[in-house]
Amino acid sequence: MTHHWRVLRDAGVIWQRPYGRENLLSLRKEDLDDRFPGLIDSLLSAVRHDPLTREMVAMNEVTV
């Protein structure tokens, strides 16, 4: 695990769970919404309206 993932995990931003020889990381959206109401939805809304993100989604490179 990198230092950055450890910092995010220790700060309560992500969950980490083992999956075979790898670790799965997921955003702790509910916990973040409790601490910062509306932040994640606001960020996702901004990303959805970004032209570069729309282009990458169209190319199946990312999901939003």
Jmol script that loads the backbone (N, CA, C; Angstrom):
load data "model"
ATOM      1  N   MET A   1       0.847  -1.172   0.000  1.00  0.00           N
ATOM      2  CA  MET A   1       0.000   0.000   0.000  1.00  0.00           C
ATOM      3  C   MET A   1       0.898   1.241   0.000  1.00  0.00           C
ATOM      4  N   THR A   2       0.516   2.210  -0.785  1.00  0.00           N
ATOM      5  CA  THR A   2       1.309   3.427  -0.834  1.00  0.00           C
ATOM      6  C   THR A   2       0.997   4.305   0.365  1.00  0.00           C
ATOM      7  N   HIS A   3       1.859   5.230   0.585  1.00  0.00           N
ATOM      8  CA  HIS A   3       1.663   6.195   1.671  1.00  0.00           C
ATOM      9  C   HIS A   3       0.341   6.941   1.493  1.00  0.00           C
ATOM     10  N   HIS A   4       0.021   7.306   0.260  1.00  0.00           N
ATOM     11  CA  HIS A   4      -1.183   8.094   0.001  1.00  0.00           C
ATOM     12  C   HIS A   4      -2.448   7.324   0.359  1.00  0.00           C
ATOM     13  N   TRP A   5      -2.502   6.049  -0.009  1.00  0.00           N
ATOM     14  CA  TRP A   5      -3.684   5.242   0.337  1.00  0.00           C
ATOM     15  C   TRP A   5      -3.809   5.118   1.849  1.00  0.00           C
ATOM     16  N   ARG A   6      -2.691   4.950   2.535  1.00  0.00           N
ATOM     17  CA  ARG A   6      -2.711   4.826   3.995  1.00  0.00           C
ATOM     18  C   ARG A   6      -3.250   6.110   4.634  1.00  0.00           C
ATOM     19  N   VAL A   7      -2.815   7.251   4.131  1.00  0.00           N
ATOM     20  CA  VAL A   7      -3.290   8.530   4.664  1.00  0.00           C
ATOM     21  C   VAL A   7      -4.794   8.662   4.453  1.00  0.00           C
ATOM     22  N   LEU A   8      -5.285   8.324   3.257  1.00  0.00           N
ATOM     23  CA  LEU A   8      -6.722   8.402   2.980  1.00  0.00           C
ATOM     24  C   LEU A   8      -7.510   7.425   3.845  1.00  0.00           C
ATOM     25  N   ARG A   9      -6.989   6.224   4.026  1.00  0.00           N
ATOM     26  CA  ARG A   9      -7.660   5.231   4.868  1.00  0.00           C
ATOM     27  C   ARG A   9      -7.700   5.700   6.317  1.00  0.00           C
ATOM     28  N   ASP A  10      -6.575   6.159   6.833  1.00  0.00           N
ATOM     29  CA  ASP A  10      -6.507   6.605   8.220  1.00  0.00           C
ATOM     30  C   ASP A  10      -7.377   7.836   8.472  1.00  0.00           C
ATOM     31  N   ALA A  11      -7.595   8.640   7.434  1.00  0.00           N
ATOM     32  CA  ALA A  11      -8.441   9.826   7.560  1.00  0.00           C
ATOM     33  C   ALA A  11      -9.922   9.496   7.417  1.00  0.00           C
ATOM     34  N   GLY A  12     -10.248   8.250   7.097  1.00  0.00           N
ATOM     35  CA  GLY A  12     -11.639   7.849   6.963  1.00  0.00           C
ATOM     36  C   GLY A  12     -12.259   8.173   5.622  1.00  0.00           C
ATOM     37  N   VAL A  13     -11.432   8.402   4.612  1.00  0.00           N
ATOM     38  CA  VAL A  13     -11.934   8.755   3.286  1.00  0.00           C
ATOM     39  C   VAL A  13     -12.245   7.511   2.455  1.00  0.00           C
ATOM     40  N   ILE A  14     -11.455   6.455   2.632  1.00  0.00           N
ATOM     41  CA  ILE A  14     -11.654   5.228   1.854  1.00  0.00           C
ATOM     42  C   ILE A  14     -11.709   4.008   2.763  1.00  0.00           C
ATOM     43  N   TRP A  15     -12.342   2.960   2.254  1.00  0.00           N
ATOM     44  CA  TRP A  15     -12.294   1.624   2.856  1.00  0.00           C
ATOM     45  C   TRP A  15     -11.265   0.835   2.082  1.00  0.00           C
ATOM     46  N   GLN A  16     -10.601  -0.064   2.748  1.00  0.00           N
ATOM     47  CA  GLN A  16      -9.672  -0.965   2.072  1.00  0.00           C
ATOM     48  C   GLN A  16      -9.973  -2.371   2.545  1.00  0.00           C
ATOM     49  N   ARG A  17     -10.078  -3.299   1.598  1.00  0.00           N
ATOM     50  CA  ARG A  17     -10.311  -4.690   1.981  1.00  0.00           C
ATOM     51  C   ARG A  17      -9.515  -5.598   1.052  1.00  0.00           C
ATOM     52  N   PRO A  18      -8.969  -6.667   1.620  1.00  0.00           N
ATOM     53  CA  PRO A  18      -8.185  -7.591   0.802  1.00  0.00           C
ATOM     54  C   PRO A  18      -9.061  -8.352  -0.182  1.00  0.00           C
ATOM     55  N   TYR A  19      -8.515  -8.606  -1.344  1.00  0.00           N
ATOM     56  CA  TYR A  19      -9.193  -9.377  -2.378  1.00  0.00           C
ATOM     57  C   TYR A  19      -8.120 -10.187  -3.090  1.00  0.00           C
ATOM     58  N   GLY A  20      -7.936 -11.412  -2.632  1.00  0.00           N
ATOM     59  CA  GLY A  20      -6.850 -12.223  -3.184  1.00  0.00           C
ATOM     60  C   GLY A  20      -5.513 -11.603  -2.833  1.00  0.00           C
ATOM     61  N   ARG A  21      -4.706 -11.362  -3.852  1.00  0.00           N
ATOM     62  CA  ARG A  21      -3.391 -10.750  -3.637  1.00  0.00           C
ATOM     63  C   ARG A  21      -3.432  -9.239  -3.762  1.00  0.00           C
ATOM     64  N   GLU A  22      -4.613  -8.681  -3.925  1.00  0.00           N
ATOM     65  CA  GLU A  22      -4.756  -7.241  -4.108  1.00  0.00           C
ATOM     66  C   GLU A  22      -5.629  -6.663  -3.005  1.00  0.00           C
ATOM     67  N   ASN A  23      -5.735  -5.358  -2.986  1.00  0.00           N
ATOM     68  CA  ASN A  23      -6.632  -4.665  -2.071  1.00  0.00           C
ATOM     69  C   ASN A  23      -7.643  -3.874  -2.883  1.00  0.00           C
ATOM     70  N   LEU A  24      -8.901  -3.956  -2.501  1.00  0.00           N
ATOM     71  CA  LEU A  24      -9.935  -3.148  -3.132  1.00  0.00           C
ATOM     72  C   LEU A  24     -10.127  -1.893  -2.296  1.00  0.00           C
ATOM     73  N   LEU A  25     -10.210  -0.770  -2.959  1.00  0.00           N
ATOM     74  CA  LEU A  25     -10.410   0.500  -2.283  1.00  0.00           C
ATOM     75  C   LEU A  25     -11.751   1.061  -2.710  1.00  0.00           C
ATOM     76  N   SER A  26     -12.485   1.618  -1.761  1.00  0.00           N
ATOM     77  CA  SER A  26     -13.753   2.251  -2.101  1.00  0.00           C
ATOM     78  C   SER A  26     -13.942   3.497  -1.251  1.00  0.00           C
ATOM     79  N   LEU A  27     -14.621   4.455  -1.823  1.00  0.00           N
ATOM     80  CA  LEU A  27     -14.890   5.719  -1.159  1.00  0.00           C
ATOM     81  C   LEU A  27     -15.924   5.524  -0.059  1.00  0.00           C
ATOM     82  N   ARG A  28     -15.707   6.110   1.080  1.00  0.00           N
ATOM     83  CA  ARG A  28     -16.657   6.028   2.194  1.00  0.00           C
ATOM     84  C   ARG A  28     -17.655   7.187   2.053  1.00  0.00           C
ATOM     85  N   LYS A  29     -18.493   7.106   1.021  1.00  0.00           N
ATOM     86  CA  LYS A  29     -19.394   8.203   0.670  1.00  0.00           C
ATOM     87  C   LYS A  29     -20.318   8.596   1.818  1.00  0.00           C
ATOM     88  N   GLU A  30     -20.922   7.629   2.488  1.00  0.00           N
ATOM     89  CA  GLU A  30     -21.858   7.950   3.565  1.00  0.00           C
ATOM     90  C   GLU A  30     -21.156   8.693   4.698  1.00  0.00           C
ATOM     91  N   ASP A  31     -19.970   8.234   5.061  1.00  0.00           N
ATOM     92  CA  ASP A  31     -19.217   8.900   6.127  1.00  0.00           C
ATOM     93  C   ASP A  31     -18.821  10.315   5.717  1.00  0.00           C
ATOM     94  N   LEU A  32     -18.410  10.478   4.456  1.00  0.00           N
ATOM     95  CA  LEU A  32     -18.047  11.809   3.978  1.00  0.00           C
ATOM     96  C   LEU A  32     -19.264  12.721   3.900  1.00  0.00           C
ATOM     97  N   ASP A  33     -20.414  12.167   3.484  1.00  0.00           N
ATOM     98  CA  ASP A  33     -21.643  12.967   3.434  1.00  0.00           C
ATOM     99  C   ASP A  33     -22.061  13.433   4.822  1.00  0.00           C
ATOM    100  N   ASP A  34     -21.827  12.600   5.831  1.00  0.00           N
ATOM    101  CA  ASP A  34     -22.149  13.004   7.202  1.00  0.00           C
ATOM    102  C   ASP A  34     -21.276  14.172   7.653  1.00  0.00           C
ATOM    103  N   ARG A  35     -20.002  14.131   7.294  1.00  0.00           N
ATOM    104  CA  ARG A  35     -19.062  15.172   7.724  1.00  0.00           C
ATOM    105  C   ARG A  35     -19.111  16.413   6.843  1.00  0.00           C
ATOM    106  N   PHE A  36     -19.344  16.206   5.542  1.00  0.00           N
ATOM    107  CA  PHE A  36     -19.349  17.305   4.570  1.00  0.00           C
ATOM    108  C   PHE A  36     -20.564  17.158   3.658  1.00  0.00           C
ATOM    109  N   PRO A  37     -21.751  17.503   4.154  1.00  0.00           N
ATOM    110  CA  PRO A  37     -22.981  17.283   3.380  1.00  0.00           C
ATOM    111  C   PRO A  37     -22.924  17.939   1.998  1.00  0.00           C
ATOM    112  N   GLY A  38     -23.224  17.145   0.969  1.00  0.00           N
ATOM    113  CA  GLY A  38     -23.314  17.646  -0.395  1.00  0.00           C
ATOM    114  C   GLY A  38     -22.000  17.743  -1.149  1.00  0.00           C
ATOM    115  N   LEU A  39     -20.872  17.533  -0.486  1.00  0.00           N
ATOM    116  CA  LEU A  39     -19.578  17.704  -1.149  1.00  0.00           C
ATOM    117  C   LEU A  39     -19.384  16.720  -2.299  1.00  0.00           C
ATOM    118  N   ILE A  40     -19.601  15.445  -2.048  1.00  0.00           N
ATOM    119  CA  ILE A  40     -19.375  14.426  -3.085  1.00  0.00           C
ATOM    120  C   ILE A  40     -20.316  14.650  -4.264  1.00  0.00           C
ATOM    121  N   ASP A  41     -21.590  14.918  -3.984  1.00  0.00           N
ATOM    122  CA  ASP A  41     -22.548  15.162  -5.069  1.00  0.00           C
ATOM    123  C   ASP A  41     -22.152  16.385  -5.887  1.00  0.00           C
ATOM    124  N   SER A  42     -21.655  17.419  -5.225  1.00  0.00           N
ATOM    125  CA  SER A  42     -21.215  18.619  -5.924  1.00  0.00           C
ATOM    126  C   SER A  42     -20.014  18.327  -6.823  1.00  0.00           C
ATOM    127  N   LEU A  43     -19.060  17.575  -6.303  1.00  0.00           N
ATOM    128  CA  LEU A  43     -17.886  17.214  -7.109  1.00  0.00           C
ATOM    129  C   LEU A  43     -18.272  16.356  -8.307  1.00  0.00           C
ATOM    130  N   LEU A  44     -19.137  15.374  -8.080  1.00  0.00           N
ATOM    131  CA  LEU A  44     -19.560  14.509  -9.183  1.00  0.00           C
ATOM    132  C   LEU A  44     -20.335  15.291 -10.233  1.00  0.00           C
ATOM    133  N   SER A  45     -21.150  16.233  -9.801  1.00  0.00           N
ATOM    134  CA  SER A  45     -21.897  17.057 -10.746  1.00  0.00           C
ATOM    135  C   SER A  45     -20.939  17.878 -11.614  1.00  0.00           C
ATOM    136  N   ALA A  46     -19.926  18.454 -10.991  1.00  0.00           N
ATOM    137  CA  ALA A  46     -18.947  19.241 -11.745  1.00  0.00           C
ATOM    138  C   ALA A  46     -18.194  18.369 -12.739  1.00  0.00           C
ATOM    139  N   VAL A  47     -17.825  17.178 -12.326  1.00  0.00           N
ATOM    140  CA  VAL A  47     -17.089  16.267 -13.208  1.00  0.00           C
ATOM    141  C   VAL A  47     -17.959  15.839 -14.380  1.00  0.00           C
ATOM    142  N   ARG A  48     -19.231  15.601 -14.121  1.00  0.00           N
ATOM    143  CA  ARG A  48     -20.134  15.163 -15.199  1.00  0.00           C
ATOM    144  C   ARG A  48     -20.287  16.225 -16.279  1.00  0.00           C
ATOM    145  N   HIS A  49     -20.091  17.486 -15.921  1.00  0.00           N
ATOM    146  CA  HIS A  49     -20.243  18.565 -16.889  1.00  0.00           C
ATOM    147  C   HIS A  49     -18.921  18.988 -17.524  1.00  0.00           C
ATOM    148  N   ASP A  50     -17.844  18.325 -17.175  1.00  0.00           N
ATOM    149  CA  ASP A  50     -16.530  18.642 -17.715  1.00  0.00           C
ATOM    150  C   ASP A  50     -16.380  18.010 -19.103  1.00  0.00           C
ATOM    151  N   PRO A  51     -16.031  18.793 -20.124  1.00  0.00           N
ATOM    152  CA  PRO A  51     -15.917  18.249 -21.486  1.00  0.00           C
ATOM    153  C   PRO A  51     -14.906  17.107 -21.613  1.00  0.00           C
ATOM    154  N   LEU A  52     -13.757  17.216 -20.964  1.00  0.00           N
ATOM    155  CA  LEU A  52     -12.754  16.159 -21.058  1.00  0.00           C
ATOM    156  C   LEU A  52     -13.268  14.868 -20.431  1.00  0.00           C
ATOM    157  N   THR A  53     -13.946  14.975 -19.305  1.00  0.00           N
ATOM    158  CA  THR A  53     -14.506  13.787 -18.656  1.00  0.00           C
ATOM    159  C   THR A  53     -15.548  13.139 -19.553  1.00  0.00           C
ATOM    160  N   ARG A  54     -16.419  13.939 -20.161  1.00  0.00           N
ATOM    161  CA  ARG A  54     -17.429  13.380 -21.071  1.00  0.00           C
ATOM    162  C   ARG A  54     -16.770  12.651 -22.229  1.00  0.00           C
ATOM    163  N   GLU A  55     -15.677  13.210 -22.744  1.00  0.00           N
ATOM    164  CA  GLU A  55     -14.958  12.561 -23.843  1.00  0.00           C
ATOM    165  C   GLU A  55     -14.371  11.224 -23.384  1.00  0.00           C
ATOM    166  N   MET A  56     -13.793  11.183 -22.194  1.00  0.00           N
ATOM    167  CA  MET A  56     -13.207   9.944 -21.682  1.00  0.00           C
ATOM    168  C   MET A  56     -14.283   8.902 -21.393  1.00  0.00           C
ATOM    169  N   VAL A  57     -15.444   9.338 -20.898  1.00  0.00           N
ATOM    170  CA  VAL A  57     -16.554   8.414 -20.659  1.00  0.00           C
ATOM    171  C   VAL A  57     -17.018   7.835 -21.988  1.00  0.00           C
ATOM    172  N   ALA A  58     -17.106   8.681 -23.010  1.00  0.00           N
ATOM    173  CA  ALA A  58     -17.528   8.218 -24.330  1.00  0.00           C
ATOM    174  C   ALA A  58     -16.545   7.188 -24.889  1.00  0.00           C
ATOM    175  N   MET A  59     -15.276   7.309 -24.523  1.00  0.00           N
ATOM    176  CA  MET A  59     -14.258   6.368 -24.992  1.00  0.00           C
ATOM    177  C   MET A  59     -14.141   5.169 -24.049  1.00  0.00           C
ATOM    178  N   ASN A  60     -15.025   5.089 -23.051  1.00  0.00           N
ATOM    179  CA  ASN A  60     -15.032   4.003 -22.060  1.00  0.00           C
ATOM    180  C   ASN A  60     -13.746   3.926 -21.252  1.00  0.00           C
ATOM    181  N   GLU A  61     -13.100   5.062 -21.024  1.00  0.00           N
ATOM    182  CA  GLU A  61     -11.870   5.072 -20.233  1.00  0.00           C
ATOM    183  C   GLU A  61     -12.148   5.298 -18.753  1.00  0.00           C
ATOM    184  N   VAL A  62     -13.249   5.948 -18.428  1.00  0.00           N
ATOM    185  CA  VAL A  62     -13.613   6.188 -17.026  1.00  0.00           C
ATOM    186  C   VAL A  62     -15.114   6.048 -16.880  1.00  0.00           C
ATOM    187  N   THR A  63     -15.563   5.870 -15.652  1.00  0.00           N
ATOM    188  CA  THR A  63     -16.988   5.888 -15.353  1.00  0.00           C
ATOM    189  C   THR A  63     -17.241   6.955 -14.310  1.00  0.00           C
ATOM    190  N   VAL A  64     -18.387   7.587 -14.411  1.00  0.00           N
ATOM    191  CA  VAL A  64     -18.753   8.635 -13.454  1.00  0.00           C
ATOM    192  C   VAL A  64     -20.109   8.311 -12.896  1.00  0.00           C
TER     193      VAL A  64
END
end "model"
wireframe off; spacefill off
backbone 0.3
color backbone group
